[in-house]
Every structure is written in C-alpha cells, then in structure tokens.
C-alpha cells in the first residue's frame, strides 16, 4: 500500500543461493514487511542480482507498482551499482533505492530466529529511509583527457602504451634513469621461454617513439591536488649522481653502457636524464600507479646471508647465470659449483611467533606467488646447462599456481633435482664446514622422510626471496591512498573493482598492488588503461551525489566544518556582503567531498546535510527499528 505522501516501496529479498536463506527465513521476512506502511510489494528470488531478479524490479517500476526500491541481499559494495543500473534502465531515478545487507551483517554472523528477526529489522529500517529518499542527479565535472603513469617498469610501459592507443595523452614518470623495472633482471620468462629483454626493448621503443607519450626520467611527484578529471601535480626532476648511475648499471651487469644505449643485459633501457634539478606542473585527468616492488633483502645472518659469501639471493643467481656459459659445472664468482642448494619462501609467508620481523619491524605473512616457479626454473636451468652441478631444493610447499607452471616441477624431477621439505618452525640451518671440500653444510629435518635429520654439504646456497612493496609512503600520505595490511596499495574490491582505488581517478597497474607474475602485471595494466580511457574519453566525469550540501539560509559561517574536514579544499569559507555587512559563508566543492559527514556533526546551526543520508532519513530508520 502507498504511504500518505505517495511513496510506493518495493522490497526485494534475496536467497543468495542459500548464503542468506540457510539461516534467514526469507519468506517470513517478506510476509512481515508487506504490512509496513508504504510497502507496495515484497518479492523474493534465489539470486536477486541475476537477470531474472533484476527483471522483477524493472517490471514493477515500469508498471507503476513501485516508485522506491529496497533490496535486501549481500553487501552493497558488491551489487549496489547493479541494482542502480536496473532501476535506471526501468526509467526511475537510480538514487530512489536503498540496500539492506542481510548476508554479511546477518546470515554470516547469526543463526535461527535471531537471524530472521535481525533481517526483518534491517529491512524495516531501509524501508523507513526509502520513504524519505529524494531524486538526485550525478555530479558532472569536466575531465582532461590526459593520464599520468607513475613508474617505468613493464606495467607502467604497458599502461602508457595502451592509453596512448586509446587516444589519451600520457605523462610517464620514472624515478630512476632507466626503463624496465624489476623485469629487466629476468632472463627467460616462464612458461613461454621468451626473453624478457626482447619484450622490454620492444615495448620501451614503442613508448619512446610515441609522440602522445612524454617520458620523464629521474622524476617524482612532490605535490598533488585536485580531483578526478582535474588533478594538478608538481613534478621534480633531479640529475642522478654518477655513483647512483654506475651502481645501477653494475647491478644489471654492465657499467660501460652510455646514456641513450640499451644495456646489453636483458634490456634495461637508460633514458635521457636531467642535467640539473627542475620542477614543472601538469594538469592531468587520472593517475595510474605502477610503482612496482623490490625483492626482499634477507636480514644479516638469515640463512647465513651476509655472513658467508657463498650465500646469495635468487635474483643475484639469475644475473650471474645470464653472463655465464653452458657446460660442465656452474661457475659463480670464479668458483666451480658442484652442489647448489635453493631455499624457498625467504621473506614470504612469515608466521608471527616463529619468524622475526625485519629491520623495518614488518612480517611478510603473504605468499609472493612467483618464487616457486622462478626457483624451479633456475634449478632446471642449472641442471640442463650445467649437468655436472647437483641441485637440492629445500621447500615448505611448492606453489606453482599458473597455467603451465606445474610442468616446471615435473621437469625438475626429471632433471634429478633433489627435494627436501621442512616445517616453518624447523627451517634449514646453514653452517660453515670444518675441513670439508665443501664450504657450507645444511642441516634440516626432512618431512619427506618422516622427520629424518639430513645434512648436505654444498658450494652455494641460493635464497628464493619474495616481493615487498616499494616505499611510496610520501605519495601515500600526499594523495591519501589506502594501503593493505601487507603494505601494498589496496583496491576497492578484488573482483568488482580490481584496479581502482577508493579515490576516484587513481588506478593500479601491476605489483604495487600485490605480488604478480609478468602476465598478471600486464593484464592489470591493460585493465587500468581501459578504465582510465573510459573515464576520460567523454570529456566529463559523473560522480555519485552523496556529498555535503549547505543550507545557505541557516549557515552563519562559523568555519567549524572547514576546520574538521579531512579533505583539503572540499569545504571553503568565502566572505560576502549582506545588508551592508560582511558575512562568512561556507561553500562545498562536490567533486572533492567524500560524504563522510564529519561536517554535519560539528555544525551548530544544523545547516549541513549529506545527500542520500540526511538526518531526517536516519531518524526514519531509527523510528522503524524502534517499532520492530
């Protein structure tokens, strides 16, 4: 039945395939809310987000049965946009809709009658709010068809190239004098066997030759302001010291390359660098973070690292092998390697209470994902190029998760790589030998032989180090970026918005977000470039209208709201003249406002409200809950 003011609320309750209905009596909830004043219809569906479920809503709107919608299902973060889209396609204002979360907030945490009762209460509150909803319009702001990509590694190069091909002008900033990033340290890529350097050279040349892309080396952002479509960044370019430049070249195995040449080792590409420090500003519509990762550096003494010269990391081994020749025994630093030991999960999958935090106080509890495949590839390469060198692998678990990567494990077995499995609380111990022909020995309790104590003497120990995020804390603080517990940048949703940050107009590409292999990093870069191109190509951007709104007649210009606002520039004070007197008034920049509501709480005149979440709507929700 319609309410006294004409609101006809349609309530649509989802079974969620049992996720909700296993604990909530969905039909009982529907029957109960039918009697709530203002409810015109209450329907249920196994999957309300499916096409048939959306059709239920659209048909009721088209037939004039409802003019307000309440959906009771999973978290609104998952399907709020889905239902808004359906409502809009049916010809109704998409903001005349509210959402009751009866999965995460009810069925996943309550059971029995308590679950059903709470679900009914949340739906009643949503109905109360829905009856007070007003039509809203998206906020439209002009957008410059220009993107800034931060980071000149493989993901940054790919994002820049793809954006340019979609007609977006690009500024590509790289902090170092080189393009290529961490991928430039690789030899052959798994599982295709392609040469990483060839791919980087080709991509770097395409980017360098593209007149729509501006490359800036030794450049970093020192200031950022604005909002999606209208960011303004200040960039500082600094000339690297000769020591920094030579050190970087030495890292990649060639200290004789000149500026403008490709470094022969695997395709690291030096760029033209500034001769002196300079600054410039750039107006840009969106920012893509492709700031990459760095490899974990073991602590002093961790598995003998830094204590014994025969202990190196896997990236170091890969670089050394790239310069070596095939045949006989592997040779490292002029020494012939008869036995090599590779240890997995160094710097990844840390367990609190077992592993010690690093010098930065952090534990890396995540899996770095690519290390197992990379370690197996290195083991196979040693055995196939240097058949007289024996290889031992010490692992916790083998996680070759990618398509075709399991073949590396099979191949390693066929190549007679010898495996030992250890428990994290009982890791391998590296010691110096006494009077042996081998410099090091490894002791471990091998779980493959039911806990037998094993001792192996070796010439070389290789630590398979994981990924850690690059330190971009200055940008995180400057641009208010969300960071996960793993210290990587945090996307809005891993499935629905996998490359978008909560701040509209800032996107993610590659390993600044999480450990990835090259294929995944390139896919993320493509996704980010596609999102940016879609966002900016129309020349304007539409934003949700859930922002603060000032009642000018009530505003006395106390400035409390501007003082507490966490977003710089979202609330501004301006002086106007009224009846010959100068008075202060408040103005909201809707493109910057996040709708947090802090300003509402501090306004002494109740002159501020949040569109879509007004105080009147909150009061209606509380009244509905009290009546249940």
N, C-alpha and C positions, 0 to 999 in steps of 0.2 A: 504494500500500500504506500501511496505517496505521503510525504510529510506535509505539514501545514504550509510550508513555504515552497512546495512543489518538487522537492528532491526525491528522485526515484532511484534508490540504491540497488544495484545488482551485486550479489555476493557469490563468488565462485571459489569453491573449496576443492583442493587437490588431494588425491590419494597418494600421489608421488610414488606410484608403483609399489606401495607398501611401506615406503620410508616414513610416511605420516600415518597411514591407516592401520599399521601394525600396532600402534599404541593409542591412536586417537579415533574415537567413533565419529567418523566424518559425517555420516548421515544424521546422527543425533545433533551434531553442531549445526548442520543445515536446517534441521527442523526447528531448533531453538531460535535461530536468528530470523526465521521467517516472521516471527511475531514482533520483532523490534520495529518501532515506528520508523517509517521512511524506507523500509526494505521492500522492494517491488518483487524480487525473485531471488531465490537461493538455489544454486545448482552445484553439482559435484561432477568430477571427472577423474579418470585414472591418471591422466597426465594433462593438466590444465595448460601447460606450456606447448603442448603438441598442436598441430594444425586443427584437429577436431575441437580441442579445448578452446583455442582462440576463436574458432567459428561460433561457439556458444555465446561468447561475449559480443562478437561483432553482430550476430543476428539480433540479439536483444537490443543493441543500440540502434541498428537500422530500423527495427520495427517500433521504436519509440517506447519500448518496455522500460528501459533504464536511461538515466542521464548522469549517473555517478557509478563508479565501479570499485569494488573491493575484491582483491584476490588474496586468498589465504593459501599459502604454499610454502616453498623454500625461501631462503634469504633473498631479499630484494636485489642484492648485488648480483645475483645470478640471472634473474629474468625480468627485472623492472623495465628495461628497455624493450624486451619482447612484448610485454603487455601494453606498454605505451604505444608501440608501433601498431598493434592490433586495434587499439582504441582509435588512433588517428586514421587508420585505413577505413574504419567504420564511419568516419565523419564527425567524431566528437573530439573536443579539446583533450589532448592526451594527459593533461595535468589534473583532470577531474577523476583522479584514481588514487587509491591508497592500497597499501600492501601489508598484510599480516603474516609474519613469519611464524608458522606453526610447525616447522620442521626443526631447524637448529634450536629455536627457543622453547620448543615443546616436546615433540616426539623423540628427539635425540637425548633429552635430559629428564623426561618424566614418563611414568607408566600408569596404566589403569585409569581409574576415574579422574585422578589428578590431572592427567594429560588432557582428557576431553574437556574438563572444566576450564583449564587454563586456555585451551584453544578457543573455546567459546568466548572467554573474557577478552582475549586479544582481538578476535573478530568483531566483537561488540564495540571495542574502543576504536577500531578502524572505521566502523560504520558511523560512529559519532563524529569522527573527524571528516569523513567523506561528505556528510551533510553540510559541512561548512566550507568546503572547497570552492574556490573561485577560478574561473578560466584564467590561465596565464599564457604569456607568449614568450618564446625563447628570446634571449638577449643576442642581438646581432652586432658583431664588431667587424670592422674592416680587417683584412688579413693580407699581409705582404707575401707574395709567392716566392719566398726565399727561406732556405734552411741552413742552419749551421750544424756541422758534424764535428764532434769533438773526439779526436783520435784517428790516427792514420794507419791503423793496423788493417788486417784483412776485412773485418766487419765494417770499419769506417770507410774504407775504399769502396766496398761493395755498396754501402748505403749511398755514398756520394754519387757513384756512377748511376745507380738506379734512379735516384731523384732527378738527376740531370736528364736522363732519358724520358722522364715523365714531364719535363718542361719546367722543373723547379730550379731556380738559381741556387748554387751551393757555395758556402764557405767551409773549407776543410781545414781544421786546426790540428796540428801535431806538436806535442810538447818537445819532442826530440828533433834532431836534424834528419831523421830517417822515416821512410815509409816501410810498412811491412809488419811491424809489431812482433809479437811472440812467434807468429807463424814463420818468420824468417829464420828461426832457429831450427826448423824442422828439415828433414831430408825428404823421404818419400812419405806420402800420405796413405793412411790405411782407410778402407781396404782396397782402394783402386790402384795404389802404387804410383800415382802421379807425383811428379816432382814439385814440391811446394814453391821453390824458387821460380819455376817457369810460370806458375799461376800468378804469383805476386808481381813478377815483371810485367806480365801481360795486363793485369788489372791496373798496376801503377801507371803504365804507359797510357792506357785509355783515359785514366783520370787526369793525368798531366796534359794530355793533348786536348782535353775537353774545354772549350772556351767558356762554357757555362759554369765551370768549377774553378774557384780561386783557392789555391793551395798556400798555406802559411806555415812555415816550419818554425820551431823554437818559439811557439806561440801558446799563450794560455789566457783564459778569461779571468779578469781581475774585478769585473763589476757586471752585474746583471740586474735589469729592471724591466717592468712591463708585464705583458700577459700574452696569451696565445694570439698569434697573428701580428703582434706588435711588441715583440721583445726588443730591447736595446742592450747590446753587450759591448763592453770595453775590453779590448784585447791588447796584451803586452807582448811584444816580440823582443827577445834578447839573444844576443850572439853567444853561442856556447864557448866555453874556454877550450883552448887547444887540448888540454888534458882530458876534458869530458869527451871531446870528439874522438881522440885517439883511443880512449878507454872503450868507447862504444864500438869502434871498428875492431879493436883487439878482441872484444867479446865475441864478435862474429867471425873471427879468424882471418882478418885481412886489414892490416894497418897501413897499407900503401895506396888504398883507393883514394881518389880525389873527389872533391865536391862535384856533383853532376854525373859521376860514373855510377854504374851498378856495381855493388860489391859482389865479386865472383861467388862468395859463399851463399848459396841458396837464395839470392835475390833480395837482399836488403838494399833499399834504394835511398841514397842520400839526396836531400833536396837543397835548393839554394837557401842559405841561411842569412839572416840579417847581420849587417856589419856593426850595428850599434842598437842600443835599446830604443824602442819607439812604441807608441801607443796609437790605436785607432778605434773608432766606434763603428758598429754595424747594426743596422736595423734588420731584424730577421723575424720570420713568422713562426718558426718552430726550431727546436734544438734536439739533436739526436746524440745521445751519449754512446760512444763506442770506445770507452776509456780502457777496456781490456783488463788483463790480470798480470800478475807476476808469479813466478814459481816460488814455492815455499823454500826458504833458506833454513836448513837444519840448525838447531842450537849447537853451540860449541860442545863437542863430546857426544852429541846424539848419534848413535851407531858409529862412533869413532870419527865423525865428521870434524875436520879442523884439528884433530888430534893425530890422525895417521894420514899421510899423503896418498895412500892407496885407496882412500875412501872419497868417492866423487859422487855427483848427482847425475841423474839420467840426462838432463839437457847437456851437461858437460860431455858425457859419453857420446851423445849424438853428434855434437860438433867435432869431437876428436875423430870419430869414425868417418865422418864426411871427408876429412882430409887424408885419411889413410888409404892403403891399397889392400886388395884382397890377397888371400893366400896364406897358408900355414897358420901361425898363431897371430892373434890380435896384438897390436903394438900400441901402447899408451905411454906418452911421455918418454919414448925411447926404451921402454921396458916391454919385453915379450910376456904376454898374459897367457899362462897355461890354464888357470882356473879363474872364472869370474862369478861372483855372487850378486844377484839382483834382489833387492828387498822392496816389497810392495808397501803401500799405504804410509809413506813417510810424510807427515804433515797433513794427513787427512784422517777422517774417522776417529778423531780423538775421543776418548772416553773420560769424563770427569772422574777424578779419584784415582785413575790409572795413569793418565798422561799428564805431564807438567805443562802449564801454559808457557807460551813463548815469551820472548823479551818484551813483547807488547801486551802481555797479560791475557792473550786470547787463546782459546782452544778451537780448533777447526773440526767440529763434530760432523760436518758433511762429507760425503764421498766426492772426490774430484772427478770421477766418472771415466776420464780418458786414460788414466795412468796404467790400468791393467793392460789395455790393448797396446799402449805405447811400449810398455815393458816387454810384453811378449814379442812385439815386432823387433825390438832391439835384440832380444835373445835369439830369435830366428836369424836375424842379420849376422850376428856373431857366428852362429853355427854354420851358416851357409857360405859366408865369405871367409871364415877362418875355422875350418873344420878341426884343427888341432887344439882349439880352445874349448874347454868344457865349461858349461854354464849351469849354475844352480839358481833356482828361484825359490825365495822364501816369501810366503804369502799368507794372509789371513783368509781372504776369499778371492776368487777370480771373478771379476765382474766385466766381462766383455759384452756389453749390452747392445751394441749397434749391429745393424744388419751386416752380415758377413764377418763380424769381428770374432765370432766363436771359432772361425777357421784358423785364427792365429794360435789359439790354444791347441787345436788338433795338430797344427803344423809343428808347434814346439815339441809336442810329444813325439812326433815322428822324427824330429831332429835330435832326439835324445837329450833334451833339456831335462834336468833332474829337479823335481819339485819337493819342497818341504812345507808343511802347513803348521803355523804357530798360532797360539791364542794371544789376544792382545795383552793379557796380564803377564804373559811369559814370552816376551819378544826375543829375537836373536841377540846374542851378546858378542860384540866384536873385541878381540884381544890381540895383542902382539904375540907372535910365536917366539919360542926360545930355542934357537939353534936349528930351526927347521929351514928347508929350502924355500918355504913359502912365508911371506912377511906377516900374514894375518891368519887368524883362525876364527871360525864362527861356531858358537855353541847354541843349540836350540833343542827344545823338547818338541819332537816331530809328531803331530797328531795323526799323520797318515800311517804311522807305525805304532799307533795307540800309546803315544806319550814316551816313546823311546828317546833317550838322550843322544843326540847326534852331534858330532864335531867334524867340521870340514875346514881344511886349510886352503887358502886362496891367495891369488896375487892381487886381486882387485875386488872392491865392494862398491856396487852402484846403488844409490838410493833413489827410488822412484818417488820423486817429490810431487806433491799436489799443487793445486792452484789456490792462490789467495787474491783478493781484490786489490787493485792498485789504490794507493792512498789518494783519494779525491775529496778529503774532508773539507778542504776550502770551498769546493764547489757545492758540496752537500749543505754546508752552513749558509753559503751565499744564496743558493736557489731553493732552500728548504726542501731537500729531496728526501724521500723515505728510504730507509736502509733496513734490511732484514737482520735477524739475529746472527746470520752468517757474514754480515758486513758487506754483502753485495747489494746493489740497488734493488729495490723491491717493486715489482709490477703490481698493478691494480688487482688482477686476477690471473692465475696461471693458465686458465683455459679461455675465458671470455675476453680478457684484455691483456694478453701475454707480453706485449711490448710497450705498454702505456704506463706512465706514472700517474699518481693521483693529481699532479699539477698538469692541467691540460696544456698540450703543446710541447711537452717534453717526453721523448721516447727513448727506448733502449735498443741497442744493437750489440749482440754478442756477449762476451764473457764478463762485462761489467755487471751483468745480471746474475750469472751463475756459471759454474764450470760447464763448458760445451766443447764438442769437437768442431773442426772447421766447417763441416757441412751444416751443423746446427747454428753456428755463429753466422754463416752466410744467409741461412733461412731467416734468422731473426732480423738481420739487416734488411733483407727484402721486405719483411713484414713491416718494419719501421718505416721504410721509404714509401711503401704503399699507403700506410696510414697518413703520413705527412702530406703526400701528394693529394690524397682525397680531401684532407682537411683544408688545404690552402688553395686548391685549384679554382674554387668558385669566386675567390676574391673577398670572401667574408666567412666568418665562423659563427655558428649558432651555439649558444651556451644555455644550460639549464637556468631557469629564472629563480631558483631557490636562493635568493640573496636578500640582504637587508634593504628595507625601504623606510624612508624618513617621512613622518607626518610633519610637514613644514609648519603647520598652524600650532603644533604643540612644542616644536623644537625651540629651546632657549639658548642653544649654543654653549652649553657647559663645557663641552670638549671631553667629557668622560669617555665617550665611545671611542674617540680617536686615540686616547691615551692607552686603552686596553687592547685595541685591535692588533692582532698578531701579524697582519699582512700590511707591509709598508705601502702607503698610497691608496689603500682601499677606502679609507674614510678621511676626508679632508675638511678642514674648517675654512669658511670663507666669510668675509665681512661685507655686509650690505647695509644700505641706508633705508630706514623706515620711519616715516613721520619726522624726518629731520634728525633722527638719531642713528648712530652706527650700531648695528647688532651683528652678532655672530650666528651663523647657521652652519649646519652640517650637510655635507654632500657625499653620496656614496658612488664609488666607481664600480658599477655592477660587473665589469669584466675582471676585476681583481677580487671582489668579495667572494669568500668561500661559504658564506651562510652559516658560520659557526655559532652565531647567536650570543657571543660574549657581550657585544654592544647592547643587546636587548636588556641584559641583566643589570647593567650599570646606569641606564638612562633614568634619571629621577622623574622625568615627565611622561614615561611610557610612550615616547614619541617614535620608537623604532620597533619594527616587527620583521619577521622573516617570511617572505612569500612562500606559501606552501606549508609553513609550520608556524602559524600565527599563535599568539597567546590564546585567542578565542578557540582555536582548533584544539589546543592542548587541554583547555578547560572542558571542552566537549568530550574528549577522550577520558578524562578523569571522571566526569559525571557518569559516563557509560560504564566504566569499571565499577564505580560505587553502587550502581544499580544491579549488577550481576549477583 
